[in-house]
């Protein structure tokens, strides 16, 4: 059988079965190595107040929010772009 991608859409290599994570958008269970991970920092303080506190030299903690998306939701949200047939097999 021909295949589209060198990794077959996974990053597990020879590791066997990987754990499942839930898509943050649609709730589908996706293997952890196939899911697209999106992390962002969220401030726990109001932006107007945090600007004043930073000027005073205060340390503001941030919360790191990690979300996993299935491939179809990642394409829909623009996290992953659709690539041409030749470039699908190559990683950047």
N, CA, C and O atoms as a MOPAC input file, in Angstrom:
PM7 MOZYME 1SCF
protein

 N      0.83500 1    -1.19500 1     0.00000 1
 C      0.00000 1     0.00000 1     0.00000 1
 C      0.87600 1     1.25300 1     0.00000 1
 O      1.83800 1     1.32800 1     0.76500 1
 N      0.56100 1     2.23000 1    -0.84000 1
 C      1.28500 1     3.49300 1    -0.77400 1
 C      0.86800 1     4.25900 1     0.48100 1
 O     -0.22600 1     4.05700 1     1.00800 1
 N      1.74400 1     5.13200 1     0.94900 1
 C      1.39700 1     5.92300 1     2.12400 1
 C      1.73900 1     7.37800 1     1.87300 1
 O      2.69800 1     7.69700 1     1.17000 1
 N      0.92800 1     8.26600 1     2.46600 1
 C      1.07700 1     9.69700 1     2.23600 1
 C      2.28400 1    10.26300 1     2.96800 1
 O      3.02800 1    11.07300 1     2.41600 1
 N      2.47800 1     9.83700 1     4.20900 1
 C      3.51000 1    10.44900 1     5.04400 1
 C      4.51900 1     9.42100 1     5.51200 1
 O      4.18700 1     8.25700 1     5.73400 1
 N      5.75900 1     9.86900 1     5.65900 1
 C      6.82500 1     8.97700 1     6.10800 1
 C      6.53100 1     8.44600 1     7.51100 1
 O      6.82500 1     7.28900 1     7.81200 1
 N      5.95500 1     9.28300 1     8.36200 1
 C      5.67100 1     8.88800 1     9.74000 1
 C      4.29300 1     8.24600 1     9.88600 1
 O      3.91700 1     7.82700 1    10.98000 1
 N      3.54700 1     8.16800 1     8.79900 1
 C      2.15900 1     7.67200 1     8.80800 1
 C      1.26600 1     8.46500 1     9.76800 1
 O      0.30000 1     7.93300 1    10.31500 1
 N      1.59800 1     9.72300 1     9.95900 1
 C      0.77000 1    10.60400 1    10.77300 1
 C      1.01400 1    10.49200 1    12.26300 1
 O      0.28400 1    11.09800 1    13.04800 1
 N      2.02700 1     9.72900 1    12.67800 1
 C      2.30600 1     9.53900 1    14.10000 1
 C      3.75200 1     9.90700 1    14.38600 1
 O      4.55600 1    10.03900 1    13.46300 1
 N      4.08200 1    10.07200 1    15.64500 1
 C      5.48000 1    10.32900 1    16.00500 1
 C      5.97400 1     9.31100 1    17.01100 1
 O      6.90200 1     9.59000 1    17.76900 1
 N      5.36600 1     8.13100 1    17.03100 1
 C      5.70900 1     7.14900 1    18.05300 1
 C      6.91300 1     6.30700 1    17.70400 1
 O      7.57000 1     5.79300 1    18.60900 1
 N      7.23200 1     6.14200 1    16.43900 1
 C      8.35900 1     5.29700 1    16.06600 1
 C      8.06100 1     3.83900 1    16.33500 1
 O      7.06600 1     3.31600 1    15.83500 1
 N      8.89700 1     3.16600 1    17.11500 1
 C      8.74000 1     1.74000 1    17.44200 1
 C      8.24800 1     1.54000 1    18.87500 1
 O      8.55900 1     0.52000 1    19.49000 1
 N      7.48900 1     2.48700 1    19.41800 1
 C      7.13100 1     2.45100 1    20.83300 1
 C      5.90100 1     1.62600 1    21.15800 1
 O      5.60600 1     1.42800 1    22.33700 1
 N      5.17500 1     1.13800 1    20.17400 1
 C      3.95000 1     0.39800 1    20.48100 1
 C      2.76600 1     1.33500 1    20.60900 1
 O      2.67800 1     2.33700 1    19.90000 1
 N      1.85700 1     1.01000 1    21.51200 1
 C      0.65000 1     1.79900 1    21.66600 1
 C      0.89300 1     2.99900 1    22.57000 1
 O      1.55900 1     2.88400 1    23.60000 1
 N      0.35000 1     4.15400 1    22.18100 1
 C      0.49300 1     5.35500 1    22.99100 1
 C     -0.83300 1     5.69000 1    23.65800 1
 O     -1.88600 1     5.20200 1    23.25000 1
 N     -0.77100 1     6.52800 1    24.68800 1
 C     -1.97900 1     6.86900 1    25.43100 1
 C     -2.87800 1     7.79500 1    24.61100 1
 O     -2.43700 1     8.41700 1    23.64500 1
 N     -4.12800 1     7.87200 1    25.01100 1
 C     -5.11500 1     8.68400 1    24.30300 1
 C     -5.34200 1     9.99600 1    25.04400 1
 O     -5.29600 1    10.04200 1    26.27300 1
 N     -5.58500 1    11.05300 1    24.29000 1
 C     -5.97200 1    12.34600 1    24.84300 1
 C     -7.27400 1    12.76300 1    24.16200 1
 O     -7.60800 1    12.29100 1    23.07600 1
 N     -7.99300 1    13.65100 1    24.82300 1
 C     -9.27400 1    14.09800 1    24.28800 1
 C     -9.09500 1    15.42700 1    23.56400 1
 O     -8.44600 1    16.33900 1    24.07700 1
 N     -9.67300 1    15.53200 1    22.36900 1
 C     -9.61200 1    16.76800 1    21.59000 1
 C    -10.35300 1    17.87100 1    22.34900 1
 O    -11.45900 1    17.65800 1    22.84700 1
 N     -9.74000 1    19.03800 1    22.43100 1
 C    -10.33900 1    20.15400 1    23.17200 1
 C    -11.51700 1    20.77100 1    22.44200 1
 O    -12.31300 1    21.48900 1    23.04600 1
 N    -11.63700 1    20.50100 1    21.15000 1
 C    -12.70300 1    21.10000 1    20.36200 1
 C    -13.91500 1    20.18100 1    20.23300 1
 O    -15.03500 1    20.57700 1    20.55900 1
 N    -13.69100 1    18.94900 1    19.75500 1
 C    -14.82300 1    18.05900 1    19.47400 1
 C    -14.94600 1    16.90800 1    20.46000 1
 O    -15.97600 1    16.23400 1    20.48200 1
 N    -13.92200 1    16.66300 1    21.27900 1
 C    -13.99800 1    15.60900 1    22.28200 1
 C    -13.57800 1    14.23700 1    21.80400 1
 O    -13.70300 1    13.26600 1    22.55100 1
 N    -13.08400 1    14.12500 1    20.58200 1
 C    -12.65700 1    12.83500 1    20.04600 1
 C    -11.40500 1    12.34000 1    20.77900 1
 O    -10.53800 1    13.14200 1    21.12700 1
 N    -11.30400 1    11.02700 1    21.01400 1
 C    -10.10900 1    10.44800 1    21.61100 1
 C     -9.06900 1    10.21800 1    20.52100 1
 O     -9.33000 1     9.51500 1    19.54400 1
 N     -7.89000 1    10.81300 1    20.69200 1
 C     -6.83200 1    10.77700 1    19.69000 1
 C     -5.56600 1    10.27500 1    20.37300 1
 O     -5.32300 1    10.62700 1    21.52800 1
 N     -4.74000 1     9.45500 1    19.69200 1
 C     -3.45500 1     9.08200 1    20.28800 1
 C     -2.61100 1    10.32900 1    20.56000 1
 O     -2.60200 1    11.27200 1    19.76900 1
 N     -1.90400 1    10.31800 1    21.69100 1
 C     -1.14500 1    11.49300 1    22.12000 1
 C     -0.08900 1    11.91000 1    21.10000 1
 O      0.17900 1    13.10100 1    20.94000 1
 N      0.50800 1    10.94500 1    20.41300 1
 C      1.55500 1    11.29100 1    19.46200 1
 C      0.99800 1    11.76600 1    18.12700 1
 O      1.74100 1    12.31900 1    17.31600 1
 N     -0.28500 1    11.56400 1    17.88400 1
 C     -0.90000 1    12.04300 1    16.64700 1
 C     -1.58200 1    13.40000 1    16.84700 1
 O     -1.70400 1    14.18100 1    15.90300 1
 N     -2.02000 1    13.67300 1    18.06300 1
 C     -2.72900 1    14.91500 1    18.35700 1
 C     -1.81100 1    16.11300 1    18.21000 1
 O     -0.60700 1    16.01300 1    18.45000 1
 N     -2.37200 1    17.24000 1    17.81700 1
 C     -1.63000 1    18.48400 1    17.67300 1
 C     -1.75800 1    19.27200 1    18.97100 1
 O     -2.86300 1    19.56600 1    19.42600 1
 N     -0.61200 1    19.61000 1    19.55900 1
 C     -0.58300 1    20.24400 1    20.86600 1
 C     -0.45300 1    21.75500 1    20.71300 1
 O      0.36200 1    22.23700 1    19.92600 1
 N     -1.24700 1    22.48800 1    21.45700 1
 C     -1.22000 1    23.93900 1    21.43000 1
 C     -1.06700 1    24.44100 1    22.86000 1
 O     -1.92400 1    24.17600 1    23.70400 1
 N      0.02100 1    25.16800 1    23.14400 1
 C      0.23300 1    25.71100 1    24.48500 1
 C      0.22600 1    27.22300 1    24.41700 1
 O      0.67600 1    27.81700 1    23.43700 1
 N     -0.28700 1    27.83800 1    25.46300 1
 C     -0.26700 1    29.29600 1    25.56100 1
 C     -0.24300 1    29.70000 1    27.02500 1
 O     -0.71900 1    28.97600 1    27.89800 1
 N      0.32100 1    30.86800 1    27.26900 1
 C      0.41600 1    31.38700 1    28.62400 1
 C     -0.78300 1    32.27700 1    28.91300 1
 O     -1.14600 1    33.13400 1    28.10700 1
 N     -1.38900 1    32.06300 1    30.07000 1
 C     -2.54600 1    32.84800 1    30.47700 1
 C     -2.19400 1    33.57500 1    31.76600 1
 O     -1.75400 1    32.96100 1    32.73900 1
 N     -2.38900 1    34.87800 1    31.76200 1
 C     -2.12300 1    35.66600 1    32.95400 1
 C     -3.29700 1    35.55100 1    33.90900 1
 O     -4.45500 1    35.55000 1    33.48900 1
 N     -2.99100 1    35.45400 1    35.19600 1
 C     -4.03700 1    35.32700 1    36.20200 1
 C     -4.53800 1    36.68400 1    36.68900 1
 O     -5.46000 1    36.76000 1    37.50200 1
 N     -3.92200 1    37.75600 1    36.18600 1
 C     -4.24900 1    39.11100 1    36.62800 1
 C     -4.84600 1    39.88500 1    35.45300 1
 O     -4.50900 1    39.63100 1    34.29700 1
 N     -5.72800 1    40.82500 1    35.76000 1
 C     -6.34400 1    41.68300 1    34.75400 1
 C     -5.26000 1    42.44900 1    33.98100 1
 O     -4.31100 1    42.93300 1    34.59600 1
 N     -5.37700 1    42.57400 1    32.63900 1
 C     -4.31100 1    43.23100 1    31.85000 1
 C     -3.99200 1    44.66000 1    32.28300 1
 O     -2.82400 1    45.05000 1    32.28800 1
 N     -5.00000 1    45.44700 1    32.64400 1
 C     -4.74200 1    46.83000 1    33.06100 1
 C     -3.96100 1    46.85300 1    34.38200 1
 O     -3.04200 1    47.65400 1    34.55900 1
 N     -4.33500 1    45.98000 1    35.28600 1
 C     -3.65300 1    45.90700 1    36.57400 1
 C     -2.24400 1    45.33800 1    36.41700 1
 O     -1.31700 1    45.76700 1    37.10500 1
 N     -2.08600 1    44.37200 1    35.51000 1
 C     -0.76300 1    43.75600 1    35.33400 1
 C      0.23900 1    44.74700 1    34.75000 1
 O      1.42800 1    44.67400 1    35.05900 1
 N     -0.22400 1    45.66900 1    33.91400 1
 C      0.68200 1    46.68900 1    33.35800 1
 C      1.23400 1    47.57900 1    34.47100 1
 O      2.42100 1    47.90500 1    34.48600 1
 N      0.37600 1    47.96300 1    35.38600 1
 C      0.81900 1    48.80800 1    36.50600 1
 C      1.76600 1    48.04400 1    37.41900 1
 O      2.76600 1    48.59000 1    37.88400 1
 N      1.45000 1    46.78400 1    37.67500 1
 C      2.29800 1    45.99400 1    38.56200 1
 C      3.67200 1    45.73300 1    37.95500 1
 O      4.67200 1    45.71800 1    38.67200 1
 N      3.72800 1    45.52800 1    36.63800 1
 C      5.01300 1    45.31100 1    35.97600 1
 C      5.88800 1    46.56400 1    36.04000 1
 O      7.10800 1    46.47000 1    36.17700 1
 N      5.25400 1    47.74100 1    35.94000 1
 C      6.01800 1    48.98800 1    36.03600 1
 C      6.62800 1    49.15800 1    37.42900 1
 O      7.69300 1    49.75500 1    37.58300 1
 N      5.93400 1    48.62300 1    38.44400 1
 C      6.45400 1    48.68900 1    39.81600 1
 C      7.52700 1    47.63300 1    40.05700 1
 O      8.24300 1    47.69100 1    41.05600 1
 N      7.64300 1    46.65300 1    39.12900 1
 C      8.66700 1    45.62600 1    39.27400 1
 C      8.18100 1    44.35100 1    39.92900 1
 O      8.98500 1    43.56400 1    40.42900 1
 N      6.87800 1    44.13700 1    39.93200 1
 C      6.33000 1    42.94300 1    40.57800 1
 C      6.43500 1    41.73100 1    39.64500 1
 O      6.42400 1    41.87400 1    38.42300 1
 N      6.53600 1    40.55100 1    40.23300 1
 C      6.55000 1    39.29700 1    39.48100 1
 C      5.11400 1    38.80500 1    39.35400 1
 O      4.40900 1    38.67400 1    40.35500 1
 N      4.68100 1    38.53400 1    38.12800 1
 C      3.32000 1    38.06000 1    37.89200 1
 C      3.36100 1    36.61400 1    37.40200 1
 O      3.96500 1    36.33100 1    36.36800 1
 N      2.73200 1    35.70600 1    38.12300 1
 C      2.72900 1    34.30800 1    37.67700 1
 C      1.79000 1    34.13000 1    36.48300 1
 O      0.78100 1    34.82500 1    36.36200 1
 N      2.13900 1    33.19500 1    35.61200 1
 C      1.28700 1    32.86800 1    34.48500 1
 C      0.96900 1    31.38600 1    34.51400 1
 O      1.75600 1    30.57800 1    35.00800 1
 N     -0.16400 1    31.04500 1    33.99300 1
 C     -0.60800 1    29.66400 1    33.92000 1
 C     -0.41900 1    29.18000 1    32.48300 1
 O     -0.83200 1    29.85900 1    31.54300 1
 N      0.19700 1    28.01900 1    32.30800 1
 C      0.40000 1    27.46400 1    30.97200 1
 C     -0.77200 1    26.54500 1    30.65500 1
 O     -0.99500 1    25.55100 1    31.34600 1
 N     -1.51500 1    26.88000 1    29.61400 1
 C     -2.69300 1    26.11700 1    29.20400 1
 C     -2.32000 1    25.26600 1    27.99300 1
 O     -1.93800 1    25.79600 1    26.95000 1
 N     -2.43400 1    23.94500 1    28.13400 1
 C     -2.10300 1    23.02000 1    27.05400 1
 C     -3.38500 1    22.39700 1    26.53800 1
 O     -4.17800 1    21.85500 1    27.30800 1
 N     -3.58200 1    22.47600 1    25.23700 1
 C     -4.75800 1    21.87900 1    24.62000 1
 C     -4.31500 1    20.97600 1    23.48900 1
 O     -3.37400 1    21.28500 1    22.75900 1
 N     -5.00700 1    19.85400 1    23.35300 1
 C     -4.73300 1    18.90200 1    22.28300 1
 C     -5.88900 1    18.93500 1    21.30400 1
 O     -7.05000 1    19.01200 1    21.70700 1
 N     -5.57000 1    18.87400 1    20.00400 1
 C     -6.59400 1    18.88800 1    18.96500 1
 C     -6.40600 1    17.68500 1    18.05100 1
 O     -5.27800 1    17.26800 1    17.79100 1
 N     -7.52000 1    17.12500 1    17.56200 1
 C     -7.42400 1    16.10300 1    16.52800 1
 C     -7.01900 1    16.80100 1    15.22800 1
 O     -7.07500 1    18.02700 1    15.13900 1
 N     -6.62000 1    16.03600 1    14.23900 1
 C     -6.08100 1    16.62500 1    13.00900 1
 C     -7.13000 1    17.47100 1    12.29600 1
 O     -6.81800 1    18.55100 1    11.79300 1
 N     -8.36900 1    16.99100 1    12.24900 1
 C     -9.39900 1    17.73700 1    11.52400 1
 C     -9.71900 1    19.06700 1    12.20600 1
 O     -9.93100 1    20.07100 1    11.52600 1
 N     -9.75600 1    19.09000 1    13.53400 1
 C    -10.01100 1    20.35000 1    14.24200 1
 C     -8.80700 1    21.28600 1    14.15000 1
 O     -8.97800 1    22.50400 1    14.09600 1
 N     -7.59000 1    20.73200 1    14.13200 1
 C     -6.38800 1    21.55300 1    14.00500 1
 C     -6.33800 1    22.22700 1    12.63900 1
 O     -5.92900 1    23.38400 1    12.53600 1
 N     -6.74500 1    21.52300 1    11.59500 1
 C     -6.79500 1    22.12100 1    10.25000 1
 C     -7.88000 1    23.19400 1    10.20800 1
 O     -7.67600 1    24.26000 1     9.62800 1
 N     -9.02700 1    22.91900 1    10.81800 1
 C    -10.13800 1    23.86500 1    10.81400 1
 C     -9.77700 1    25.15500 1    11.54700 1
 O    -10.16500 1    26.23900 1    11.11200 1
 N     -9.03800 1    25.05200 1    12.65200 1
 C     -8.65800 1    26.22000 1    13.43500 1
 C     -7.40900 1    26.91900 1    12.91200 1
 O     -7.07400 1    28.00500 1    13.38700 1
 N     -6.70900 1    26.32100 1    11.94000 1
 C     -5.53400 1    26.93700 1    11.35500 1
 C     -4.25500 1    26.64700 1    12.10500 1
 O     -3.24000 1    27.29000 1    11.84200 1
 N     -4.26400 1    25.68700 1    13.04200 1
 C     -3.05500 1    25.31300 1    13.77100 1
 C     -2.11200 1    24.56200 1    12.84500 1
 O     -0.89500 1    24.72500 1    12.93400 1
 N     -2.66300 1    23.73900 1    11.95600 1
 C     -1.90000 1    22.97800 1    10.97300 1
 C     -2.39300 1    23.39000 1     9.60100 1
 O     -3.59800 1    23.50800 1     9.37700 1
 N     -1.47000 1    23.60800 1     8.68700 1
 C     -1.84200 1    23.99300 1     7.33000 1
 C     -1.88700 1    22.77400 1     6.42300 1
 O     -1.16100 1    21.80600 1     6.65600 1
 N     -2.72100 1    22.80200 1     5.39900 1
 C     -2.78100 1    21.74700 1     4.40100 1
 C     -1.59100 1    21.93400 1     3.47300 1
 O     -1.36100 1    23.03300 1     2.96800 1
 N     -0.82200 1    20.84500 1     3.24300 1
 C      0.38200 1    20.93000 1     2.42300 1
 C      0.21900 1    20.14000 1     1.13600 1
 O     -0.65800 1    19.28400 1     1.02900 1
 N      1.07100 1    20.43300 1     0.16100 1
 C      1.04700 1    19.74200 1    -1.12100 1
 C      1.48500 1    18.29300 1    -0.94700 1
 O      2.07600 1    17.94300 1     0.07400 1
 N      1.20300 1    17.45700 1    -1.92700 1
 C      1.47700 1    16.02800 1    -1.84100 1
 C      2.95300 1    15.71900 1    -1.60700 1
 O      3.27900 1    14.83500 1    -0.81500 1
 N      3.85200 1    16.43700 1    -2.28800 1
 C      5.28100 1    16.15800 1    -2.15100 1
 C      5.81900 1    16.57900 1    -0.78700 1
 O      6.68900 1    15.91200 1    -0.22700 1
 N      5.30500 1    17.67700 1    -0.25800 1
 C      5.84000 1    18.19100 1     1.00900 1
 C      5.23800 1    17.50100 1     2.22700 1
 O      5.71300 1    17.74100 1     3.33700 1
 N      4.22300 1    16.66200 1     2.08100 1
 C      3.62600 1    15.97400 1     3.21500 1
 C      4.58600 1    14.98300 1     3.86400 1
 O      4.54600 1    14.77200 1     5.07700 1
 N      5.45400 1    14.37300 1     3.04400 1
 C      6.33900 1    13.33300 1     3.54800 1
 C      7.52900 1    13.88900 1     4.28900 1
 O      8.20600 1    13.14800 1     5.00200 1
 N      7.81300 1    15.19400 1     4.14100 1
 C      9.00000 1    15.79000 1     4.73900 1
 C      8.61300 1    16.61100 1     5.95800 1
 O      7.64000 1    17.36400 1     5.93700 1
 N      9.40100 1    16.45000 1     7.02900 1
 C      9.19900 1    17.25500 1     8.21800 1
 C     10.08600 1    18.47600 1     8.14500 1
 O     11.13300 1    18.44200 1     7.49800 1
 N      9.68400 1    19.55800 1     8.79900 1
 C     10.45200 1    20.80200 1     8.75900 1
 C     11.36700 1    20.92000 1     9.93900 1
 O     12.08900 1    21.90900 1    10.06400 1

